[in-house]
Amino acid sequence: MLKVRLLSGTLRDRFVSWKLEIVYQFLLSNDDVRKLAAWLQSYFDDVWDRQIEEDLQLGKLDQLISRAEADIAAGNVRELDESFTEFEFK
């Protein structure tokens, strides 16, 4: 029987802990670990997308969208490429 101990913390932390428990219990191959990590990333991406969609429908992002639109209308934005050219990597 698979015994998995979920540590306290965020949902993501618990899933990462769960993944590590499985890796150590079954000594998954590197390929299987990569597949599991890809599946988990896809899962978290889907959860994030659903949360954003829900927040958008509930109006939780309205104020943020209004501020962004006002900044765009006022010309208070720059192209992303401009921002990166000014950034120095150290």
C-alpha positions in Angstrom: 0.0 0.0 0.0 1.2 3.5 -0.9 1.7 5.6 2.2 2.1 9.3 1.6 2.6 11.8 4.3 1.5 15.3 3.2 3.3 18.1 5.0 1.5 21.2 6.1 1.6 24.2 3.9 0.1 25.4 0.7 -1.5 23.1 -1.8 1.5 23.3 -4.0 3.9 22.5 -1.1 1.8 19.4 -0.3 1.8 18.2 -3.9 5.6 18.7 -4.1 6.0 16.8 -0.8 3.7 14.1 -2.2 5.7 13.9 -5.4 9.0 13.6 -3.4 7.5 10.8 -1.3 6.6 8.9 -4.4 10.0 9.4 -5.9 11.8 8.1 -2.8 9.4 5.3 -2.1 9.5 3.8 -5.6 12.8 5.2 -6.9 11.3 6.4 -10.1 13.5 6.7 -13.1 14.6 10.2 -14.2 12.2 9.9 -17.2 9.3 9.0 -14.9 10.2 11.9 -12.5 10.2 14.3 -15.5 6.8 13.0 -16.6 5.4 13.4 -13.1 6.9 16.9 -12.8 5.4 17.8 -16.2 2.0 16.4 -15.2 2.1 18.4 -11.9 3.1 21.6 -13.7 0.2 21.1 -16.1 -2.1 20.5 -13.2 -1.0 23.7 -11.4 -1.3 25.6 -14.6 -4.9 24.5 -15.0 -5.6 25.4 -11.3 -4.1 28.8 -11.9 -6.1 29.4 -15.1 -9.4 28.4 -13.4 -8.6 30.7 -10.5 -7.9 33.6 -12.8 -11.1 32.9 -14.7 -13.1 32.7 -11.5 -11.6 35.9 -10.1 -12.3 37.7 -13.4 -16.0 36.6 -13.4 -16.4 37.7 -9.8 -15.0 41.1 -10.5 -11.9 40.7 -8.3 -9.6 41.9 -11.1 -11.8 44.9 -12.2 -9.8 47.5 -10.3 -6.5 46.1 -11.5 -7.8 46.1 -15.1 -9.1 49.7 -14.8 -5.7 50.9 -13.5 -3.9 49.2 -16.3 -6.3 50.6 -18.9 -5.8 54.1 -17.4 -2.0 53.8 -17.5 -2.2 52.7 -21.1 -4.5 55.6 -22.0 -2.2 58.1 -20.2 0.9 56.6 -22.0 2.4 55.4 -18.7 3.6 52.2 -20.2 6.6 51.0 -22.1 7.3 48.1 -24.5 8.5 45.1 -22.6 11.7 45.0 -24.8 12.6 48.5 -23.5 12.4 47.3 -19.9 14.7 44.4 -20.6 17.3 46.5 -22.4 17.6 48.7 -19.3 17.9 45.7 -16.9 21.4 44.6 -16.0 22.0 41.0 -15.2 24.5 40.5 -12.4 
